[in-house]
Amino acid sequence: DSGVTQTPKHLITATGQRVTLRCSPRSGDLSVYWYQQSLDQGLQFLIQYYNGEERAKGNILERFSAQQFPDLHSELNLSSLELGDSALYFCASSEGQGLVNEQFFGPGTRLTVL
Amino acid sequence: AQSVTQLDSHVSVSEGTPVLLRCNYSSSYSPSLFWYVQHPNKGLQLLLKYTSAATLVKGINGFEAEFKKSETSFHLTKPSAHMSDAAEYFCVVSPFSGNTPLVFGKGTRLSVIA
């Protein structure tokens, strides 16, 4: 158990809808990262927050947004969902903001868009 | 730009025989390199990391990897495979400087045959 929690575990929704994925980092970790894992694209970095501020941005679509709250939990919002958004979404956390720090991954949220 | 190539999408070994998972990287900077493992329906777990100290890095569960700058390789090895090693393995690169996100390889699925 990495200490990172993600909810929900599974999410099934329809095209055009909006969903929110939630992540609680390990106790004491200030950085939160979001990743998307799909069969065709592999594991892709989406975005990083450090202590409430956006630190790095990857291949995140404009329909997606994220934030990190004062209690350090983070939410990833996905809107106008398309079939291609079906994937596993992982959250990870680390102590510092540097990307060479070990990242601890949550169990993921499996999103299915029908 | 950073990139990482995992040379085999699937490796199959017999229990008790050596494991070799191959990874080549490309980086403009002195890179940090990682191997992560993902068991079915689980998040990723760090196996080991190289951050410009010793070129032979020992990780958890008997795995080790050797950084070879001249060959731009970071292959993962284990002397004797165990059934519990069956999983997906990801080679990951990050530049030593800057704040560029981690770049993941496509993964190598390791099967262990009894």
Interface residues (C-beta under 8 A of the other chain):
Chain A: S2 V4 Y33 G42 L43 Q44 F45 Q48 R55 A56 G58 F90 A92 Q97 G98 L99 V100 E102 Q103 F104 F105 G106 P107 G108
Chain B: S32 Y36 N41 K42 G43 L44 Q45 L46 K49 T51 F90 S94 F96 N99 T100 P101 L102 V103 F104 G105 K106 G107
